[in-house]
Amino acid sequence: MGMHVPGLRSCYDQVGGIYYIGRMFDKIRLHAAGKLPEDYHANLGKGFDARALTFLDVDYESTVTRVLEGGSDEELLEWCFQRGRHPTDEQIEIWNEFMRKRGWNDAGTPMVLKRLAEIHCEHRTDIQTSFDFIELDEGRDPRDRREC
């Protein structure tokens, strides 16, 4: 299985009501401090990071520079809104629901199943989304996070 990474929060944690953004900020900070495990390096700015950057219409390099200048997550998100776009509440809702359900009965499903097999957890039929897989892989119980 994967590992718990101190300082790396869950995909489910929100900044400004938006899933995943804080995790991307954490990965940037941890990488710069030499504390992000190498397994995470290949996907910096890619995968869900890339989706978040597209959603906010900001580029990775500028975001890294801004995050490393410091500030609260809320200030960093406001910078993204000013530089890129400020999604409406409805757009944020659509983003959150898409991200929360990614891997469940969609084009992401094969990747979730492949990753479960890699960690010998094919029996975990309760793990149906990418977020839940990440929770499991990083030592958190996804059942503690799910909204009912």
Backbone hydrogen bonds, N-H to C=O, Kabsch-Sander energy under -0.5 kcal/mol:
donor,donor_aa,acceptor,acceptor_aa,energy
8,L,5,V,-2.2
9,R,7,G,-0.7
13,D,10,S,-0.9
15,V,18,I,-1.9
18,I,15,V,-1.6
20,Y,11,C,-1.7
20,Y,13,D,-1.0
21,I,19,Y,-0.9
23,R,20,Y,-0.5
24,M,20,Y,-1.9
25,F,21,I,-2.2
26,D,22,G,-2.6
27,K,23,R,-2.6
28,I,24,M,-2.1
29,R,25,F,-2.4
30,L,26,D,-3.2
31,H,27,K,-2.4
32,A,28,I,-2.1
33,A,29,R,-1.7
34,G,31,H,-1.4
35,K,30,L,-3.0
36,L,30,L,-0.8
40,Y,37,P,-2.2
41,H,38,E,-1.3
42,A,38,E,-0.6
43,N,40,Y,-0.9
44,L,41,H,-1.6
46,K,43,N,-2.4
49,D,46,K,-1.7
51,R,47,G,-1.9
52,A,48,F,-2.5
53,L,49,D,-2.7
54,T,50,A,-2.4
55,F,51,R,-2.6
56,L,52,A,-2.1
57,D,53,L,-0.9
58,V,53,L,-2.1
63,T,59,D,-1.9
64,V,60,Y,-2.9
65,T,61,E,-2.3
66,R,62,S,-2.5
67,V,63,T,-2.9
68,L,64,V,-2.4
69,E,65,T,-0.8
69,E,66,R,-0.7
70,G,66,R,-0.5
70,G,67,V,-1.4
76,L,72,S,-2.4
77,L,73,D,-2.7
78,E,74,E,-2.3
79,W,75,E,-2.1
80,C,76,L,-2.1
81,F,77,L,-2.5
82,Q,78,E,-2.4
83,R,79,W,-2.9
84,G,80,C,-3.1
85,R,56,L,-2.0
92,I,88,T,-2.4
93,E,89,D,-2.3
94,I,90,E,-2.5
95,W,91,Q,-2.5
96,N,92,I,-3.0
97,E,93,E,-2.5
98,F,94,I,-2.4
99,M,95,W,-3.1
100,R,96,N,-2.7
101,K,97,E,-1.4
102,R,98,F,-0.9
102,R,99,M,-0.7
104,W,101,K,-2.5
105,N,103,G,-0.9
109,T,106,D,-1.9
112,V,108,G,-1.8
113,L,109,T,-2.5
114,K,110,P,-2.4
115,R,111,M,-2.7
116,L,112,V,-2.4
117,A,113,L,-2.1
118,E,114,K,-2.1
119,I,115,R,-1.3
120,H,117,A,-1.6
121,C,116,L,-3.1
124,R,121,C,-2.2
125,T,123,H,-2.1
127,I,124,R,-1.8
128,Q,126,D,-1.0
130,S,102,R,-3.4
133,F,129,T,-2.2
134,I,130,S,-2.6
135,E,131,F,-2.4
136,L,132,D,-2.6
137,D,133,F,-3.2
138,E,134,I,-2.0
139,G,136,L,-1.7
140,R,135,E,-3.0
144,D,141,D,-2.1
145,R,142,P,-1.5
146,R,142,P,-1.4
